[in-house]
Amino acid sequence: MGNKAVISKDLILEASYKLVLESGPANLSIRSVARACGVSVGSIYNYYPTKAMLVADAVGMFWQTSLSKEMFVASSGEDFITFCERLMHDLEHAIEAFRKSWLSELAALDSESRKEVRARENAAFSHIKRGLAVAIKHDERINLDALSSCGIQQDNEPAEELASLVWDVMVSSLQNNDAAYKPLFALMRTALYKN
């Protein structure tokens, strides 16, 4: 018996990500990943039963490498609105890179692959929305009582409601490649802070 190549899910994902960067997500195959890893096709299927899952994890890796952890945390002394402006700027750059390198290729994928990709994107973006809520709660200058008096139901957390609104507007602006978020940020700066 010869030596068996040892492989892990992380190594498979790294090889897949490199292949996607070289030739695009639509050209990724289980066979090409196995060849890059020096293992049998069956070894890849042990970790990734479908190409859709492999492509989706490669997209997830793109978002992990493109969206640094610092993006989701307000810096010391940074107010919520400044944090949002910085986050929006960083997201614009990440989205631009995604559009150039990935978007047209992903449109060519089968529906199962696109569904898996969307799930990975939603996971990354949910993390950002939670970061917005944390930033609201940690900005001591924001008058959260004012949010409560604006009609947000008592069983809903005002910070989460505002974070959801801000995120929805940011996503819309990113999708439409416009500056619709700017008036919201200006209104929040006026409305949220104590005089």
JORAQUI-V402277 format. One record per residue. N is the residue number from 1. RES is the residue in one letter. PSI is psi in radians with two decimals (999 if undefined). Layout:
N:RES:PSI / N:RES:PSI
//
This chain:
1:M:2.34 / 2:G:2.97 / 3:N:2.37 / 4:K:2.40 / 5:A:2.37 / 6:V:2.31 / 7:I:2.68 / 8:S:2.89 / 9:K:-0.68 / 10:D:-0.74 / 11:L:-0.68 / 12:I:-0.78 / 13:L:-0.74 / 14:E:-0.79 / 15:A:-0.73 / 16:S:-0.78 / 17:Y:-0.76 / 18:K:-0.74 / 19:L:-0.71 / 20:V:-0.71 / 21:L:-0.59 / 22:E:-0.75 / 23:S:0.09 / 24:G:2.68 / 25:P:-0.54 / 26:A:-0.42 / 27:N:-0.04 / 28:L:2.39 / 29:S:2.72 / 30:I:-0.70 / 31:R:-0.76 / 32:S:-0.62 / 33:V:-0.76 / 34:A:-0.77 / 35:R:-0.78 / 36:A:-0.56 / 37:C:-0.22 / 38:G:0.58 / 39:V:3.02 / 40:S:2.77 / 41:V:-0.70 / 42:G:-0.57 / 43:S:-0.64 / 44:I:-0.75 / 45:Y:-0.42 / 46:N:-0.56 / 47:Y:-0.58 / 48:Y:1.66 / 49:P:-0.32 / 50:T:2.70 / 51:K:-0.62 / 52:A:-0.76 / 53:M:-0.64 / 54:L:-0.81 / 55:V:-0.75 / 56:A:-0.73 / 57:D:-0.58 / 58:A:-0.70 / 59:V:-0.74 / 60:G:-0.69 / 61:M:-0.64 / 62:F:-0.86 / 63:W:-0.64 / 64:Q:-0.70 / 65:T:-0.50 / 66:S:-0.54 / 67:L:1.68 / 68:S:2.70 / 69:K:-0.51 / 70:E:-0.44 / 71:M:-0.51 / 72:F:0.04 / 73:V:2.22 / 74:A:2.35 / 75:S:2.82 / 76:S:2.19 / 77:G:-0.04 / 78:E:2.18 / 79:D:2.95 / 80:F:-0.73 / 81:I:-0.74 / 82:T:-0.71 / 83:F:-0.80 / 84:C:-0.72 / 85:E:-0.75 / 86:R:-0.77 / 87:L:-0.77 / 88:M:-0.75 / 89:H:-0.81 / 90:D:-0.71 / 91:L:-0.65 / 92:E:-0.72 / 93:H:-0.73 / 94:A:-0.75 / 95:I:-0.69 / 96:E:-0.77 / 97:A:-0.68 / 98:F:-0.76 / 99:R:-0.73 / 100:K:-0.75 / 101:S:-0.43 / 102:W:-0.67 / 103:L:-0.89 / 104:S:-0.62 / 105:E:-0.69 / 106:L:-0.52 / 107:A:-0.42 / 108:A:-0.11 / 109:L:2.81 / 110:D:2.89 / 111:S:-0.61 / 112:E:-0.77 / 113:S:-0.77 / 114:R:-0.65 / 115:K:-0.76 / 116:E:-0.72 / 117:V:-0.80 / 118:R:-0.67 / 119:A:-0.71 / 120:R:-0.71 / 121:E:-0.77 / 122:N:-0.65 / 123:A:-0.77 / 124:A:-0.73 / 125:F:-0.52 / 126:S:-0.63 / 127:H:-0.71 / 128:I:-0.77 / 129:K:-0.70 / 130:R:-0.65 / 131:G:-0.62 / 132:L:-0.77 / 133:A:-0.71 / 134:V:-0.74 / 135:A:-0.66 / 136:I:-0.84 / 137:K:-0.54 / 138:H:-0.14 / 139:D:1.75 / 140:E:-0.29 / 141:R:-0.28 / 142:I:2.33 / 143:N:1.59 / 144:L:-0.47 / 145:D:-0.62 / 146:A:-0.62 / 147:L:-0.74 / 148:S:-0.60 / 149:S:-0.03 / 150:C:0.19 / 151:G:0.07 / 152:I:2.21 / 153:Q:2.59 / 154:Q:-0.52 / 155:D:-0.14 / 156:N:2.45 / 157:E:2.14 / 158:P:-0.69 / 159:A:-0.70 / 160:E:-0.68 / 161:E:-0.79 / 162:L:-0.74 / 163:A:-0.70 / 164:S:-0.78 / 165:L:-0.85 / 166:V:-0.78 / 167:W:-0.76 / 168:D:-0.74 / 169:V:-0.70 / 170:M:-0.79 / 171:V:-0.77 / 172:S:-0.77 / 173:S:-0.71 / 174:L:-0.74 / 175:Q:-0.70 / 176:N:-0.07 / 177:N:0.86 / 178:D:-3.09 / 179:A:0.58 / 180:A:-0.36 / 181:Y:-0.43 / 182:K:-0.79 / 183:P:-0.64 / 184:L:-0.80 / 185:F:-0.70 / 186:A:-0.75 / 187:L:-0.71 / 188:M:-0.69 / 189:R:-0.65 / 190:T:-0.73 / 191:A:-0.52 / 192:L:-0.44 / 193:Y:2.45 / 194:K:2.57 / 195:N:999
//
